Amino acid sequence: MLSPQWLDELRARITLSTVIGRHVRLQKAGREFKACCPFHDEKSPSFTINDAKGFYHCFGCGAHGDAIRWMTDQRGLAFMDAVKELAVEAGMEVPAPDPQSARRAEERAGLQDVTAAAQEWFVANLGSAEGTAARGYLAKRGFSSATMREFGFGYAPEGRQALGRALARFEEPMLVEAGMRISVEERDPYDRFRDRLMLPIQDARGRVIAFGGRILDAESNPKAPKYLNSPDTPLFDKGRTLYNLHRAAPAARQSGRMIVVEGYMDVIALAEAGIGEAVAPMGTALTEQQLELLWRHVERPILCFDGDAAGRRAAMRAIERALPLLRPSHSLAIVQLPSGLDPDDLLRQEGRQALENLLASASSLLDMLWQVERESSPLASPEDKAGLKQRLLDHADSIADPDIRALYRRELTERFSAFAFPKREWTPRGSWKKGGPPRPAPTLTPEAAAKLRHVISGGGRDALAVAVIAGLARFPDQIVRHEEGLSDLAMRDQNIGPAIDLLLETAEALDLSGGSPISPIQGLPAPPETSRFAFLDEGTDPVDAREELAEAVSLLVERPALEAALADATARFESDPEGAFAEQQRLLRRKLEFEARLGQMASKRASRARQESDSRSADLADAAHKTD
């Protein structure tokens, strides 16, 4: 562990203006230096560096820190990486926490010598006669010589032993451990990268830790992968590395955004177009560690995926990884490119502004989740729609933060309800015209009122059905909203089917814009006096009441399908015991969740009743106190 004394000595040996001056143009101002702040856009200098005190400060945005803070905030390095880089400049050795860690650090340093030497050799090969085809490919892609130098393009020639001979000064085990050579039993080691355009993969400090190679002659070897990355090594962990992060982090500080694309050639294409804040994962879906790396630099990284099925799958995998990690102000934005185009294609065909327009209108994580799940399968039946709702709620339940989880559940439930039970414009029966005499209030026949009275008074199926019928009578505008699900339920459940049919028929004759209940005066019995459902309480906010009523309708509609599926699984035990048992267990878990949701509604009702009781008690006590 680094002691405060050691860190103080490190800061004392570093000249802060020298460190900052490598990245920012400084002006001498007495004993200090001034510059335009690198942390925000400004035209006149408000950023000062004081070498004597060892800190920088911006009077515009409030940025403040020492040399270590500069390396972490502006360069995007981890704390220990910042300390190590400054220690090299100060001529100090970083204390090793223990002998084992010191040994691992020494081994990594040796492997970095290997990758650095390999990079020099690849670059030299690109400029040689052997690199003609690779240079032709780069010219075809339109990369400038400055971009090629910046990103360190190189070439790995054909031949299984070319790199081994070129780096013969390193022992064979080191070349294998660094990922440059492959060793298999009963065969001589051979080069991993052959006849490929090479790109170095660098860590947050800009050190070469691995390579990516693109095949140049795919026709001669159709089974070879188009892109080949180094394997995981002591230097390189592909799940914890983002390509180009060491360049993108400073650029992201200026632009306030970071763009994630699918491959490193896309990163370079964006850089060629003047967009330097782009990174890419290492050929795999974004990992939790890579998401945390992104969130260290910006709160809402933009994922930019190809406009094809693979791009959509990549977006969904990233969403599923991100959901459990979401926290306040930290999320993702997602851009889907036009079908068949990747970022490089879009830039070449339509230019930078087309991509900038897409980035500016990126979808939120929630919007993309809703879109992908809604379009993932046909929604032709109530069961299909119930499956969509369950998938959406499962995604929401994976979120660890309780506040964000609750907000996602609410938003997704509302979107599902609006999609599954769309509001319809109803044309009232009869010949009344707009602007004519007021329409008389519809009345129920004695037979209809008797059937509804039978359900609400307890003769129906159970408390849930009783509450839903009473709730729909209280909020008749919701009858139309849930018409499709209610119609399906009426066909499935003969106990409450007639009552639902009557409500649907009544809704056709009602003027629903007024929001008035179907009152007892019109022939309908009053709802039950006691209920676990808050939407039947007179004091409940109408918006909250309608939301909870929608949840209750959803449960009532879902239950027959759940019970039918459970009965079917039980009936299949003799013919398919293993499959039937697994299906039954899944459905039983779903039924428990169903009961738990009912219990939650009851808990809300009880909590509200307690609050009202406490409020009344407090009012009585206050009145008694005033009387005394």
C-alpha positions as semicolon CSV with decimal commas, in nm:
position;residue;x (nm);y (nm);z (nm)
1;M;0,000;0,000;0,000
2;L;0,130;0,345;-0,090
3;S;0,198;0,565;0,210
4;P;0,098;0,933;0,218
5;Q;0,464;1,023;0,259
6;W;0,560;0,837;-0,059
7;L;0,280;1,004;-0,255
8;D;0,383;1,347;-0,126
9;E;0,740;1,285;-0,243
10;L;0,610;1,180;-0,585
11;R;0,411;1,504;-0,617
12;A;0,714;1,709;-0,506
13;R;0,937;1,556;-0,775
14;I;0,689;1,624;-1,055
15;T;0,668;1,959;-1,231
16;L;0,296;1,992;-1,289
17;S;0,321;2,242;-1,574
18;T;0,547;2,001;-1,763
19;V;0,296;1,716;-1,728
20;I;-0,001;1,931;-1,833
21;G;0,195;2,117;-2,101
22;R;0,228;1,796;-2,305
23;H;-0,145;1,813;-2,378
24;V;-0,243;2,180;-2,333
25;R;-0,089;2,501;-2,472
26;L;0,026;2,703;-2,168
27;Q;0,094;3,075;-2,126
28;K;0,328;3,210;-1,859
29;A;0,149;3,445;-1,618
30;G;0,385;3,559;-1,344
31;R;0,465;3,262;-1,124
32;E;0,180;3,060;-1,271
33;F;0,070;2,929;-1,607
34;K;-0,264;2,989;-1,777
35;A;-0,455;2,801;-2,047
36;C;-0,799;2,746;-2,188
37;C;-0,951;2,479;-1,969
38;P;-0,923;2,125;-2,112
39;F;-1,228;2,016;-1,912
40;H;-1,479;2,250;-2,077
41;D;-1,505;2,472;-2,383
42;E;-1,399;2,833;-2,337
43;K;-1,247;3,115;-2,542
44;S;-1,049;3,300;-2,275
45;P;-0,810;3,125;-2,031
46;S;-0,947;3,054;-1,685
47;F;-0,735;2,742;-1,614
48;T;-0,426;2,803;-1,396
49;I;-0,131;2,583;-1,293
50;N;0,073;2,659;-0,985
51;D;0,397;2,455;-0,976
52;A;0,495;2,579;-0,630
53;K;0,171;2,456;-0,475
54;G;0,142;2,158;-0,709
55;F;-0,218;2,200;-0,821
56;Y;-0,427;2,323;-1,114
57;H;-0,758;2,506;-1,088
58;C;-1,022;2,627;-1,334
59;F;-1,222;2,932;-1,230
60;G;-1,480;2,849;-1,498
61;C;-1,586;2,491;-1,426
62;G;-1,416;2,432;-1,089
63;A;-1,183;2,153;-1,203
64;H;-0,910;2,117;-0,942
65;G;-0,637;1,867;-0,862
66;D;-0,273;1,764;-0,856
67;A;-0,061;1,564;-1,100
68;I;-0,223;1,233;-1,008
69;R;-0,571;1,381;-1,044
70;W;-0,473;1,518;-1,385
71;M;-0,369;1,173;-1,501
72;T;-0,692;1,010;-1,381
73;D;-0,939;1,283;-1,480
74;Q;-0,791;1,412;-1,805
75;R;-0,594;1,111;-1,926
76;G;-0,847;0,857;-1,800
77;L;-0,592;0,635;-1,622
78;A;-0,663;0,421;-1,322
79;F;-0,506;0,552;-1,000
80;M;-0,223;0,298;-0,989
81;D;-0,150;0,341;-1,361
82;A;-0,126;0,717;-1,306
83;V;0,107;0,669;-1,010
84;K;0,330;0,429;-1,204
85;E;0,361;0,660;-1,504
86;L;0,447;0,958;-1,285
87;A;0,690;0,747;-1,083
88;V;0,885;0,664;-1,397
89;E;0,911;1,033;-1,478
90;A;1,015;1,115;-1,121
91;G;1,274;0,836;-1,109
92;M;1,101;0,661;-0,820
93;E;1,021;0,295;-0,769
94;V;0,664;0,207;-0,677
95;P;0,675;-0,007;-0,361
96;A;0,567;-0,364;-0,433
97;P;0,297;-0,481;-0,191
98;D;0,450;-0,829;-0,165
99;P;0,714;-1,048;-0,336
100;Q;0,457;-1,233;-0,547
101;S;0,315;-0,910;-0,686
102;A;0,667;-0,787;-0,757
103;R;0,741;-1,107;-0,949
104;R;0,422;-1,071;-1,156
105;A;0,506;-0,708;-1,232
106;E;0,853;-0,810;-1,349
107;E;0,706;-1,080;-1,573
108;R;0,460;-0,833;-1,725
109;A;0,742;-0,587;-1,790
110;G;0,928;-0,858;-1,981
111;L;0,623;-0,942;-2,190
112;Q;0,575;-0,575;-2,269
113;D;0,925;-0,576;-2,415
114;V;0,809;-0,858;-2,643
115;T;0,496;-0,679;-2,764
116;A;0,683;-0,352;-2,812
117;A;0,948;-0,528;-3,023
118;A;0,678;-0,707;-3,225
119;Q;0,507;-0,374;-3,295
120;E;0,829;-0,222;-3,428
121;W;0,879;-0,524;-3,654
122;F;0,519;-0,514;-3,787
123;V;0,550;-0,142;-3,870
124;A;0,880;-0,199;-4,052
125;N;0,723;-0,481;-4,255
126;L;0,438;-0,257;-4,369
127;G;0,687;-0,021;-4,532
128;S;0,879;-0,304;-4,702
129;A;0,812;-0,484;-5,029
130;E;0,624;-0,755;-4,840
131;G;0,373;-0,498;-4,719
132;T;0,259;-0,386;-5,065
133;A;-0,080;-0,559;-5,045
134;A;-0,141;-0,427;-4,693
135;R;-0,059;-0,072;-4,802
136;G;-0,296;-0,114;-5,095
137;Y;-0,576;-0,220;-4,863
138;L;-0,520;0,087;-4,642
139;A;-0,516;0,316;-4,945
140;K;-0,845;0,162;-5,059
141;R;-0,998;0,232;-4,719
142;G;-0,892;0,595;-4,755
143;F;-0,689;0,621;-4,436
144;S;-0,443;0,909;-4,432
145;S;-0,074;0,859;-4,355
146;A;-0,125;1,051;-4,028
147;T;-0,400;0,810;-3,921
148;M;-0,188;0,509;-4,013
149;R;0,099;0,640;-3,800
150;E;-0,129;0,736;-3,511
151;F;-0,286;0,391;-3,490
152;G;0,036;0,203;-3,560
153;F;-0,062;-0,009;-3,860
154;G;0,178;-0,290;-3,943
155;Y;0,204;-0,612;-4,139
156;A;0,271;-0,973;-4,037
157;P;0,427;-1,153;-4,336
158;E;0,352;-1,504;-4,451
159;G;0,557;-1,783;-4,305
160;R;0,518;-1,978;-3,984
161;Q;0,858;-1,878;-3,842
162;A;0,908;-1,517;-3,959
163;L;0,833;-1,352;-3,624
164;G;1,018;-1,621;-3,430
165;R;1,335;-1,547;-3,627
166;A;1,291;-1,169;-3,604
167;L;1,246;-1,181;-3,223
168;A;1,496;-1,456;-3,157
169;R;1,650;-1,249;-2,876
170;F;1,349;-1,342;-2,663
171;E;1,308;-1,693;-2,530
172;E;1,040;-1,905;-2,693
173;P;0,827;-1,935;-2,375
174;M;0,808;-1,554;-2,356
175;L;0,689;-1,529;-2,716
176;V;0,422;-1,792;-2,648
177;E;0,311;-1,630;-2,321
178;A;0,284;-1,290;-2,490
179;G;0,049;-1,446;-2,746
180;M;0,284;-1,395;-3,042
181;R;0,353;-1,765;-3,104
182;I;0,148;-2,083;-3,065
183;S;0,288;-2,395;-2,902
184;V;0,117;-2,734;-2,939
185;E;0,227;-3,079;-2,841
186;E;0,446;-3,275;-3,085
187;R;0,482;-2,975;-3,317
188;D;0,723;-2,687;-3,343
189;P;0,591;-2,348;-3,221
190;Y;0,469;-2,122;-3,501
191;D;0,364;-1,759;-3,552
192;R;0,006;-1,672;-3,456
193;F;-0,030;-1,385;-3,707
194;R;0,055;-1,457;-4,070
195;D;-0,021;-1,246;-4,382
196;R;-0,237;-1,005;-4,185
197;L;-0,272;-0,629;-4,152
198;M;-0,174;-0,567;-3,790
199;L;-0,300;-0,322;-3,531
200;P;-0,158;-0,281;-3,181
201;I;-0,400;-0,300;-2,887
202;Q;-0,290;-0,066;-2,610
203;D;-0,373;-0,025;-2,242
204;A;-0,489;0,296;-2,073
205;R;-0,127;0,416;-2,061
206;G;-0,074;0,360;-2,433
207;R;0,151;0,054;-2,395
208;V;0,115;-0,226;-2,651
209;I;-0,034;-0,529;-2,476
210;A;-0,184;-0,731;-2,766
211;F;-0,262;-0,725;-3,138
212;G;-0,546;-0,756;-3,381
213;G;-0,489;-0,882;-3,732
214;R;-0,712;-0,855;-4,040
215;I;-0,677;-1,114;-4,312
216;L;-0,577;-0,977;-4,653
217;D;-0,636;-1,278;-4,880
218;A;-0,956;-1,441;-4,760
219;E;-1,007;-1,634;-5,087
220;S;-0,695;-1,844;-5,043
221;N;-0,798;-1,947;-4,691
222;P;-1,179;-1,918;-4,659
223;K;-1,188;-2,094;-4,320
224;A;-0,955;-1,843;-4,156
225;P;-1,121;-1,578;-3,936
226;K;-1,147;-1,232;-4,090
227;Y;-1,017;-1,073;-3,769
228;L;-0,786;-1,244;-3,523
229;N;-0,700;-1,107;-3,178
230;S;-0,429;-1,204;-2,934
231;P;-0,539;-1,454;-2,669
232;D;-0,573;-1,356;-2,305
233;T;-0,228;-1,316;-2,153
234;P;-0,081;-1,171;-1,831
235;L;-0,084;-0,839;-2,022
236;F;-0,416;-0,865;-2,203
237;D;-0,764;-0,947;-2,072
238;K;-1,008;-0,894;-2,357
239;G;-1,305;-0,863;-2,119
240;R;-1,137;-0,575;-1,936
241;T;-0,992;-0,390;-2,234
242;L;-1,148;-0,136;-2,468
243;Y;-0,966;-0,068;-2,790
244;N;-0,850;0,296;-2,824
245;L;-0,950;0,397;-2,470
246;H;-0,619;0,578;-2,411
247;R;-0,695;0,812;-2,706
248;A;-1,073;0,829;-2,662
249;A;-1,071;0,926;-2,294
250;P;-0,913;1,273;-2,342
251;A;-1,135;1,333;-2,647
252;A;-1,441;1,235;-2,444
253;R;-1,350;1,495;-2,181
254;Q;-1,387;1,760;-2,449
255;S;-1,697;1,629;-2,628
256;G;-1,882;1,490;-2,326
257;R;-1,961;1,165;-2,505
258;M;-1,801;0,827;-2,574
259;I;-1,905;0,610;-2,868
260;V;-1,882;0,232;-2,865
261;V;-1,862;0,060;-3,205
262;E;-1,828;-0,307;-3,290
263;G;-1,473;-0,326;-3,430
264;Y;-1,143;-0,146;-3,430
265;M;-1,163;-0,061;-3,801
266;D;-1,482;0,132;-3,721
267;V;-1,294;0,319;-3,447
268;I;-1,029;0,423;-3,696
269;A;-1,287;0,525;-3,955
270;L;-1,449;0,757;-3,700
271;A;-1,110;0,900;-3,606
272;E;-1,036;0,964;-3,975
273;A;-1,364;1,159;-3,990
274;G;-1,265;1,369;-3,687
275;I;-1,454;1,175;-3,418
276;G;-1,184;1,069;-3,175
277;E;-1,394;0,954;-2,877
278;A;-1,471;0,603;-3,009
279;V;-1,378;0,267;-2,854
280;A;-1,454;-0,097;-2,935
281;P;-1,472;-0,423;-2,738
282;M;-1,242;-0,704;-2,837
283;G;-1,472;-0,900;-3,066
284;T;-1,712;-0,996;-2,786
285;A;-2,021;-0,850;-2,625
286;L;-1,959;-0,569;-2,378
287;T;-1,869;-0,704;-2,036
288;E;-1,957;-0,565;-1,695
289;Q;-1,596;-0,452;-1,652
290;Q;-1,599;-0,266;-1,985
291;L;-1,926;-0,094;-1,893
292;E;-1,771;0,027;-1,569
293;L;-1,470;0,155;-1,766
294;L;-1,704;0,354;-1,990
295;W;-1,896;0,498;-1,694
296;R;-1,573;0,624;-1,544
297;H;-1,551;0,868;-1,834
298;V;-1,911;0,951;-1,931
299;E;-2,246;0,881;-1,768
300;R;-2,426;0,782;-2,088
301;P;-2,201;0,609;-2,345
302;I;-2,350;0,574;-2,693
303;L;-2,352;0,222;-2,836
304;C;-2,341;0,235;-3,215
305;F;-2,420;-0,101;-3,374
306;D;-2,442;-0,221;-3,731
307;G;-2,787;-0,210;-3,889
308;D;-2,835;-0,586;-3,924
309;A;-2,959;-0,879;-3,716
310;A;-2,617;-0,925;-3,559
311;G;-2,613;-0,559;-3,457
312;R;-2,953;-0,594;-3,293
313;R;-2,837;-0,903;-3,103
314;A;-2,530;-0,714;-2,988
315;A;-2,751;-0,429;-2,864
316;M;-2,969;-0,671;-2,669
317;R;-2,668;-0,845;-2,512
318;A;-2,531;-0,508;-2,403
319;I;-2,870;-0,413;-2,254
320;E;-2,891;-0,736;-2,057
321;R;-2,540;-0,683;-1,921
322;A;-2,610;-0,321;-1,830
323;L;-2,949;-0,359;-1,658
324;P;-2,821;-0,509;-1,329
325;L;-2,553;-0,239;-1,310
326;L;-2,771;0,068;-1,369
327;R;-2,748;0,339;-1,106
328;P;-2,873;0,697;-1,086
329;S;-2,753;0,908;-1,382
330;H;-2,565;0,612;-1,535
331;S;-2,720;0,443;-1,837
332;L;-2,665;0,380;-2,208
333;A;-2,779;0,541;-2,532
334;I;-2,811;0,323;-2,840
335;V;-2,790;0,402;-3,212
336;Q;-2,888;0,153;-3,480
337;L;-2,743;0,233;-3,820
338;P;-2,941;0,191;-4,143
339;S;-2,978;-0,171;-4,250
340;G;-2,665;-0,319;-4,403
341;L;-2,434;-0,032;-4,304
342;D;-2,156;-0,012;-4,050
343;P;-2,010;0,323;-3,933
344;D;-1,740;0,317;-4,199
345;D;-1,997;0,255;-4,476
346;L;-2,219;0,538;-4,350
347;L;-1,929;0,782;-4,331
348;R;-1,813;0,704;-4,684
349;Q;-2,162;0,712;-4,837
350;E;-2,328;0,999;-4,652
351;G;-2,051;1,180;-4,461
352;R;-1,990;1,272;-4,100
353;Q;-2,307;1,480;-4,056
354;A;-2,528;1,177;-4,123
355;L;-2,358;0,991;-3,840
356;E;-2,371;1,296;-3,613
357;N;-2,747;1,320;-3,672
358;L;-2,792;0,958;-3,566
359;L;-2,576;1,005;-3,258
360;A;-2,774;1,314;-3,157
361;S;-3,101;1,117;-3,175
362;A;-2,981;0,803;-2,998
363;S;-3,246;0,590;-2,826
364;S;-3,247;0,543;-2,452
365;L;-3,178;0,201;-2,305
366;L;-3,544;0,169;-2,207
367;D;-3,667;0,267;-2,555
368;M;-3,439;0,013;-2,721
369;L;-3,538;-0,260;-2,473
370;W;-3,906;-0,199;-2,550
371;Q;-3,846;-0,192;-2,927
372;V;-3,634;-0,507;-2,944
373;E;-3,864;-0,716;-2,725
374;R;-4,178;-0,593;-2,901
375;E;-4,034;-0,687;-3,240
376;S;-3,860;-1,009;-3,134
377;S;-4,157;-1,241;-3,202
378;P;-4,512;-1,232;-3,340
379;L;-4,779;-1,097;-3,106
380;A;-5,084;-1,259;-3,262
381;S;-5,247;-1,404;-2,950
382;P;-5,310;-1,308;-2,587
383;E;-5,049;-1,567;-2,488
384;D;-4,792;-1,398;-2,712
385;K;-4,867;-1,062;-2,552
386;A;-4,852;-1,211;-2,203
387;G;-4,509;-1,348;-2,296
388;L;-4,396;-1,002;-2,403
389;K;-4,511;-0,855;-2,073
390;Q;-4,332;-1,125;-1,876
391;R;-4,006;-1,070;-2,065
392;L;-4,025;-0,697;-2,003
393;L;-4,089;-0,743;-1,631
394;D;-3,809;-1,000;-1,605
395;H;-3,570;-0,743;-1,753
396;A;-3,689;-0,480;-1,507
397;D;-3,652;-0,719;-1,213
398;S;-3,284;-0,777;-1,303
399;I;-3,203;-0,416;-1,208
400;A;-3,032;-0,402;-0,868
401;D;-3,112;-0,039;-0,782
402;P;-3,462;-0,043;-0,624
403;D;-3,567;0,302;-0,743
404;I;-3,460;0,242;-1,104
405;R;-3,618;-0,105;-1,095
406;A;-3,953;0,038;-0,983
407;L;-3,944;0,312;-1,246
408;Y;-3,862;0,062;-1,523
409;R;-4,147;-0,166;-1,412
410;R;-4,391;0,123;-1,417
411;E;-4,278;0,259;-1,753
412;L;-4,271;-0,082;-1,925
413;T;-4,609;-0,175;-1,779
414;E;-4,761;0,147;-1,908
415;R;-4,613;0,095;-2,254
416;F;-4,737;-0,263;-2,261
417;S;-5,087;-0,159;-2,157
418;A;-5,099;0,112;-2,422
419;F;-4,982;-0,141;-2,683
420;A;-5,196;-0,439;-2,579
421;F;-5,508;-0,242;-2,491
422;P;-5,504;0,064;-2,719
423;K;-5,762;0,332;-2,668
424;R;-6,028;0,335;-2,936
425;E;-6,253;0,605;-3,063
426;W;-6,608;0,488;-3,005
427;T;-6,903;0,612;-3,208
428;P;-7,207;0,641;-2,977
429;R;-7,517;0,458;-3,085
430;G;-7,821;0,651;-3,195
431;S;-7,872;0,957;-3,412
432;W;-7,744;1,229;-3,181
433;K;-7,512;1,471;-3,355
434;K;-7,242;1,701;-3,231
435;G;-7,396;2,029;-3,117
436;G;-7,739;1,871;-3,078
437;P;-7,940;1,817;-2,761
438;P;-7,760;1,644;-2,470
439;R;-7,758;1,267;-2,487
440;P;-7,968;1,092;-2,219
441;A;-7,778;0,880;-1,968
442;P;-7,794;0,511;-2,060
443;T;-7,962;0,271;-1,819
444;L;-7,909;-0,097;-1,761
445;T;-8,193;-0,339;-1,795
446;P;-8,305;-0,504;-1,470
447;E;-8,157;-0,833;-1,596
448;A;-7,816;-0,673;-1,667
449;A;-7,813;-0,495;-1,332
450;A;-7,898;-0,822;-1,157
451;K;-7,610;-1,005;-1,326
452;L;-7,362;-0,733;-1,233
453;R;-7,503;-0,720;-0,881
454;H;-7,447;-1,096;-0,857
455;V;-7,077;-1,056;-0,941
456;I;-7,006;-0,752;-0,725
457;S;-7,196;-0,885;-0,424
458;G;-6,978;-1,196;-0,410
459;G;-7,159;-1,442;-0,631
460;G;-6,883;-1,428;-0,888
461;R;-6,556;-1,610;-0,896
462;D;-6,348;-1,443;-0,626
463;A;-6,221;-1,118;-0,480
464;L;-6,003;-1,031;-0,783
465;A;-6,291;-1,066;-1,029
466;V;-6,526;-0,878;-0,796
467;A;-6,277;-0,592;-0,760
468;V;-6,206;-0,565;-1,133
469;I;-6,575;-0,551;-1,225
470;A;-6,636;-0,288;-0,957
471;G;-6,326;-0,095;-1,064
472;L;-6,431;-0,091;-1,429
473;A;-6,773;0,036;-1,321
474;R;-6,600;0,314;-1,129
475;F;-6,368;0,398;-1,422
476;P;-6,567;0,304;-1,735
477;D;-6,310;0,473;-1,961
478;Q;-6,082;0,178;-1,877
479;I;-6,329;-0,072;-2,025
480;V;-6,238;0,037;-2,376
481;R;-5,867;0,049;-2,295
482;H;-5,871;-0,317;-2,184
483;E;-6,135;-0,435;-2,430
484;E;-5,922;-0,694;-2,611
485;G;-5,805;-0,868;-2,296
486;L;-6,148;-0,851;-2,137
487;S;-6,311;-1,001;-2,447
488;D;-6,068;-1,291;-2,439
489;L;-6,136;-1,340;-2,068
490;A;-6,511;-1,340;-2,124
491;M;-6,472;-1,634;-2,362
492;R;-6,243;-1,824;-2,124
493;D;-6,431;-1,777;-1,795
494;Q;-6,801;-1,851;-1,795
495;N;-6,846;-1,724;-1,438
496;I;-6,767;-1,361;-1,513
497;G;-6,805;-1,367;-1,891
498;P;-7,166;-1,240;-1,894
499;A;-7,081;-0,950;-1,663
500;I;-6,785;-0,849;-1,880
501;D;-6,996;-0,869;-2,195
502;L;-7,249;-0,637;-2,032
503;L;-6,978;-0,387;-1,938
504;L;-6,838;-0,390;-2,291
505;E;-7,185;-0,341;-2,435
506;T;-7,255;-0,058;-2,190
507;A;-6,925;0,112;-2,281
508;E;-7,035;0,139;-2,642
509;A;-7,333;0,347;-2,532
510;L;-7,149;0,567;-2,281
511;D;-6,991;0,903;-2,343
512;L;-6,652;0,808;-2,196
513;S;-6,499;1,154;-2,219
514;G;-6,669;1,265;-1,899
515;G;-6,507;1,005;-1,680
516;S;-6,821;0,953;-1,471
517;P;-6,878;0,613;-1,307
518;I;-7,162;0,381;-1,386
519;S;-7,357;0,485;-1,081
520;P;-7,613;0,296;-0,874
521;I;-7,872;0,540;-1,008
522;Q;-7,817;0,381;-1,348
523;G;-7,897;0,041;-1,210
524;L;-7,555;-0,079;-1,098
525;P;-7,490;-0,190;-0,740
526;A;-7,231;-0,005;-0,532
527;P;-6,885;-0,165;-0,509
528;P;-6,794;-0,367;-0,197
529;E;-6,722;-0,161;0,111
530;T;-6,409;-0,358;0,202
531;S;-6,145;-0,455;-0,051
532;R;-5,773;-0,512;-0,071
533;F;-5,758;-0,297;-0,383
534;A;-5,680;0,073;-0,352
535;F;-5,845;0,160;-0,684
536;L;-6,183;0,113;-0,510
537;D;-6,099;0,366;-0,238
538;E;-6,261;0,703;-0,288
539;G;-5,949;0,885;-0,164
540;T;-5,709;0,725;-0,414
541;D;-5,567;0,956;-0,679
542;P;-5,751;0,879;-1,008
543;V;-5,427;0,840;-1,204
544;D;-5,285;0,594;-0,948
545;A;-5,619;0,415;-0,929
546;R;-5,632;0,361;-1,304
547;E;-5,273;0,234;-1,303
548;E;-5,347;-0,021;-1,031
549;L;-5,671;-0,119;-1,202
550;A;-5,472;-0,191;-1,519
551;E;-5,245;-0,421;-1,317
552;A;-5,548;-0,600;-1,169
553;V;-5,705;-0,646;-1,515
554;S;-5,375;-0,785;-1,641
555;L;-5,366;-1,037;-1,357
556;L;-5,728;-1,139;-1,411
557;V;-5,672;-1,189;-1,785
558;E;-5,348;-1,381;-1,729
559;R;-5,480;-1,624;-1,469
560;P;-5,694;-1,854;-1,692
561;A;-5,407;-1,901;-1,937
562;L;-5,170;-1,978;-1,649
563;E;-5,405;-2,230;-1,494
564;A;-5,475;-2,394;-1,831
565;A;-5,103;-2,430;-1,900
566;L;-5,050;-2,576;-1,551
567;A;-5,330;-2,829;-1,605
568;D;-5,182;-2,923;-1,944
569;A;-4,837;-2,978;-1,791
570;T;-4,987;-3,200;-1,521
571;A;-5,175;-3,402;-1,782
572;R;-4,852;-3,471;-1,973
573;F;-4,678;-3,643;-1,683
574;E;-4,733;-3,995;-1,816
575;S;-4,608;-3,927;-2,170
576;D;-4,328;-3,681;-2,086
577;P;-4,248;-3,688;-1,713
578;E;-3,920;-3,497;-1,731
579;G;-4,045;-3,219;-1,958
580;A;-4,381;-3,196;-1,783
581;F;-4,217;-3,168;-1,443
582;A;-3,984;-2,888;-1,558
583;E;-4,276;-2,702;-1,717
584;Q;-4,490;-2,751;-1,407
585;Q;-4,217;-2,612;-1,182
586;R;-4,177;-2,308;-1,406
587;L;-4,551;-2,246;-1,403
588;L;-4,572;-2,295;-1,027
589;R;-4,302;-2,031;-0,982
590;R;-4,501;-1,805;-1,210
591;K;-4,813;-1,870;-1,002
592;L;-4,624;-1,778;-0,685
593;E;-4,516;-1,454;-0,851
594;F;-4,880;-1,399;-0,946
595;E;-4,989;-1,438;-0,583
596;A;-4,704;-1,215;-0,469
597;R;-4,823;-0,937;-0,700
598;L;-5,172;-0,969;-0,553
599;G;-5,015;-0,948;-0,209
600;Q;-4,827;-0,633;-0,306
601;M;-5,153;-0,470;-0,408
602;A;-5,301;-0,562;-0,072
603;S;-4,994;-0,423;0,104
604;K;-5,036;-0,090;-0,075
605;R;-5,402;-0,081;0,029
606;A;-5,315;-0,162;0,393
607;S;-5,035;0,096;0,396
608;R;-5,269;0,364;0,266
609;A;-5,531;0,269;0,527
610;R;-5,272;0,295;0,805
611;Q;-5,158;0,634;0,681
612;E;-5,516;0,761;0,671
613;S;-5,582;0,619;1,018
614;D;-5,267;0,779;1,157
615;S;-5,362;1,109;0,995
616;R;-5,710;1,098;1,147
617;S;-5,565;1,010;1,488
618;A;-5,323;1,299;1,463
619;D;-5,606;1,536;1,369
620;L;-5,816;1,418;1,666
621;A;-5,523;1,455;1,904
622;D;-5,453;1,802;1,772
623;A;-5,817;1,900;1,813
624;A;-5,825;1,763;2,167
625;H;-5,508;1,953;2,251
626;K;-5,660;2,277;2,123
627;T;-5,977;2,212;2,326
628;D;-5,772;2,163;2,643
